[in-house]
């Protein structure tokens, strides 16, 4: 540890303010992305559909200050302070907003070691100290330059970089598989809800273009023969929503209280990274909003149309007024088939079309009841739902693997970037 020294960040990198005026350029219809810290992933890939579109003239101004390459590092300084971006060699034009600083490693420095060090707890602790007492959710360029990096001898820094790069590469490879299977799922759902599965062959039917005689016209377009189209009202015994004022029932333990944050657009299962409990005792209100296995939940305010299906093992749980409860009749419709249809592109288009106009996004219960769903025979519904569930489980396994490797990297960073575990030169 004796050969480790603290080096000011601006001795290792050029700290560049990409847009010194800090005034966002005018948006245009056709142009290039003005990329903020929230518009880009940590691996340097742009998030599709995010970022203001600005004139290409802005690029001509920015290129005088910086040129993005695979050595460039981005550092969040507004809102997501401390988010670190490992830029790639760009394949398309874009410019960087002042929500991040552009860091250009100086010649002879170890770019990868700097990248990992900027992600360390040590840097976050320095930022917290610099911002103590401040009411601003931003880190100024001059404050950023005051950060210091704990740096070992060059040979040790290279070995540490190699270890952390190896884990980072594994995380990146796993994320690439997640992206691959997510895209496969989207394409598969489009096929399953338009072509279905032949119950005999267990294979997708030919497309309408290949075998039009296998299809008939419906309110949802051309669907396989034998597929009816019904509204949620037609196939449900109950459509309701929770009541207000649940805060008075919050408890440190008790029954689950399901909120919109427990739903996700990624699948129709639930996420439990944030859990609330309630203790309501008895009463008709509790009975009305208590969930049962197979209930379909849909967000009906704010972020509309997020869908979840209550599993068998959830236990007693309730919802509030922001979520609709759809309880299907017991005549053969499969909740996971219907839930996945509602979460598919075709289902989501109905939510978008029926969004109540006004200042706040919202959809009422009669409109929920009017939403249309295809209803193939029960056996085919089960086949389709099981195909989607199987792919969801593959993606979930990959996410668990990624999470495990992220935890491994965090532990290694704490050991290696602080000198707690010595690395021979």
C-alpha positions, 0 to 999 in steps of 0.5 A: 500500500506504500506505493499507492498515491492520491492523484488529482483527477485533472492530472489523469484526464482532461475534464471537459464541459461539453456544453458550457452555455448549459442552455439546451439547444432548440429541439428539431424534427430531424437532427442528432441526439443531444445525449444526457446522462439518463439517455445513455447506458453505462456501456456507452450504448444510446437508449433508443428514443431518448434524448432531445433531437438538435441541429447537426450544427451543434455537432460542429460546435462540440467537436471543437471541444471533444471527440468521443472515442473508446478511450473517452469516459463520461461522468454524471454531474447532474441528477445521476451524479457519479454515473460512469459511462464507458464510451464506444467509438461512435457509429452515428453522430451525437453530442453530449449535454452538460448533465455529464462531463467528458473525461479524456484520459491523458497520454500514458495513463491507464484508461481502464484503471481510471474508469474502474476507480471512478466507479468505486466507493471512494469516489462516491464518498468524496462526492458526498463530502463535496456536496454536504450542505449543498441544496443543488443536485449537481456537481460542478466541473471545478468540484469534479476536478477536485476528486482524487484517485488512489493509484498504485504503480503502473504494473499493479494498476494494469493487473487490477484493470485486467481482473476487473475488465474480465468480470466487466466483460462477463457482465456485458456478455450476459447483458447481451444475452438478456437483450437477445432473448428480450428481442426474441420474446418480443418477436415471439409474442407478436407471432403467438398472438397473431398466428397461435400454436397448432395444438396438434403439432405444437408449432406456429401456424403458417402466416396469413400470407402463407395460408389465408384459408387458416384465418378469419377477419376479426375486430383485432385483424386477421386471426386464426380460425376458431379464435373469438374476440371478446372484451374483458367485460365478457370474460370477467366476473369482477373488474374493480380497483382499490380504494384510497387512504391506504396509508393509515393501514401501513404496518411493519408486517401484515398482508402485502400491499401491491402498488404500481411499483411492484408491476413491470413492463418486462413480464407479467410477474411481480417485482419485490424490491420495494414492499409495503405491508398493511394491517386492515383487520376485517371489513367489506372493503378488504374483501372487495380488494383482496387478491386471488391467484389468477387475478390480472392487475393493470395500472390505470393511472400515471404509467398506464397499462403495466400488467401483472398476474397474481401467482398461486403462492402470493398469499393475502394481498390488496391493491389501491385505486391506481390499479385495476383488478380483473378476475376472469370467469371460470369458463376456460380463459387462462389468466397468464394468456390474457395478461401477456396479451394485454402486455403485448404490443397489440394489447398496449395499443388499446391502452394508448388509444383509450387513455383519458384526455386531460392533464393526468394520464388515466383510464377508467374501469368501463374502458378496461372492461371494453378492451378486446382480447383474442380467445382461442381454445383453452388448450392453446391459451395454455400452450401460448402462455407456457411458451412465454413463461419459459422464455421469461424464466431464461431471461430471469436466470440471466439477470440473476447471473448478471446480478451475481457478477455485479456483486462479485465486481463490487467486492473485487473493487473494494478489495483491489482499488483500496489496496486491501488485497495486495496485487504483486507487480 
